[in-house]
Every structure is written in C-alpha cells, then in structure tokens.
Amino acid sequence: MKGFTEKAGARPWWSVAAVLCVAAAVVLLLLGRQDWAFAVAVLGVVAWFMNVRAQLHRANVGRDAERARDEDEDSDDETEEDAGGY
C-alpha cells in the first residue's frame, strides 16, 4: 500500500479516519443512538476536510518548490548572459 500512496501522492490517514467515523456513525444510528451518531458523523466530515486540506497543502508545497527551482534557473541564465556580453 505504501507504493500506491507514494505514486498517488496521498497519505490516506485522514481518509481512513473519515471512513471509520462514518461506519461508526451508521452502527450507532442502527443502535438507536442518534446523538452519538451525529457527533461521530461530524468528526468524519472534519476528517475528510482535513484530508482535502492536506492534499492541497502538499500540492502547494510542490508547486512552490518548482517555482523556486524555475526562478533559480532563470537567475542563472541571466548571470551567464551578463558575464558574457560586454
């Protein structure tokens, strides 16, 4: 499973927590504990939002690193042009 998550670029911890919370909410609902089912379902939704937030954060970090690398390459090109042309 580690290979799959590395390829997909995702760490499924928040997703697993969301699924477990929703499953627990369904069980609690079937047992007639609506208040607890609602509370656990809300925790599942929060876990899902945290998963989306983590994915967006990883995407932004990668994009920022790529942008910095491109800027470094551009500044190296400008330095070479300035040194060669009198």
Backbone torsions as a table, in degrees:
resi	resn	phi	psi	omega
1	MET	NA	-29.0	-179.6
2	LYS	-62.1	-39.7	178.5
3	GLY	-62.1	-39.2	178.9
4	PHE	-63.6	-44.5	-176.9
5	THR	-69.8	-33.6	177.6
6	GLU	-67.2	-40.3	179.3
7	LYS	-67.1	-41.5	-178.1
8	ALA	-77.5	-17.1	-179.4
9	GLY	75.3	25.1	-177.2
10	ALA	-128.0	146.3	172.4
11	ARG	-111.6	118.5	-167.4
12	PRO	-83.1	15.1	-174.1
13	TRP	-62.0	-45.1	179.6
14	TRP	-69.3	-33.9	177.9
15	SER	-64.9	-42.5	178.7
16	VAL	-63.2	-43.3	178.9
17	ALA	-61.8	-39.9	179.9
18	ALA	-64.5	-45.0	-179.4
19	VAL	-64.9	-42.5	179.2
20	LEU	-64.1	-39.4	178.5
21	CYS	-65.1	-42.1	179.4
22	VAL	-66.5	-40.2	177.8
23	ALA	-63.3	-42.5	178.1
24	ALA	-64.9	-37.1	178.4
25	ALA	-63.8	-40.2	178.3
26	VAL	-63.4	-44.2	179.1
27	VAL	-62.3	-44.9	179.0
28	LEU	-63.6	-35.5	177.5
29	LEU	-65.7	-41.7	178.1
30	LEU	-66.4	-28.5	178.1
31	LEU	-82.9	-2.5	177.2
32	GLY	86.7	14.7	179.6
33	ARG	-101.5	71.7	-173.9
34	GLN	-61.7	-39.8	-179.2
35	ASP	-61.7	-48.1	179.0
36	TRP	-67.5	-36.8	178.5
37	ALA	-61.8	-42.8	178.3
38	PHE	-62.7	-46.4	-178.6
39	ALA	-61.3	-43.4	-179.2
40	VAL	-69.7	-37.0	177.2
41	ALA	-63.9	-39.2	177.0
42	VAL	-62.6	-41.3	176.5
43	LEU	-62.0	-36.8	176.7
44	GLY	-64.2	-40.4	177.9
45	VAL	-66.3	-40.1	177.4
46	VAL	-62.6	-42.2	178.3
47	ALA	-62.8	-38.5	178.8
48	TRP	-64.7	-43.4	177.2
49	PHE	-63.3	-36.9	176.9
50	MET	-64.9	-35.1	176.5
51	ASN	-64.0	-45.8	179.0
52	VAL	-63.1	-41.9	179.2
53	ARG	-62.3	-42.3	179.6
54	ALA	-64.3	-39.5	178.4
55	GLN	-64.9	-43.1	178.6
56	LEU	-65.1	-38.4	178.6
57	HIS	-63.2	-45.3	178.5
58	ARG	-62.6	-38.9	179.2
59	ALA	-65.6	-41.0	179.8
60	ASN	-68.6	-38.3	178.3
61	VAL	-63.6	-43.5	177.9
62	GLY	-63.6	-41.5	179.5
63	ARG	-65.9	-40.4	178.3
64	ASP	-65.4	-40.3	178.7
65	ALA	-64.5	-40.9	178.7
66	GLU	-65.6	-41.2	179.4
67	ARG	-63.8	-42.0	179.2
68	ALA	-65.0	-39.1	178.6
69	ARG	-64.6	-41.4	178.3
70	ASP	-64.6	-40.5	179.0
71	GLU	-65.6	-38.1	177.1
72	ASP	-63.7	-41.7	178.8
73	GLU	-64.8	-40.1	179.0
74	ASP	-64.9	-41.3	-179.6
75	SER	-69.2	-33.6	175.8
76	ASP	-65.1	-40.3	178.9
77	ASP	-64.3	-42.1	-180.0
78	GLU	-66.1	-37.4	179.4
79	THR	-65.2	-41.7	178.4
80	GLU	-64.3	-39.5	179.3
81	GLU	-66.8	-41.0	-179.9
82	ASP	-67.0	-36.1	-177.4
83	ALA	-73.4	-31.2	-175.5
84	GLY	-87.3	-24.5	-173.5
85	GLY	-107.8	111.4	179.2
86	TYR	-90.1	NA	NA
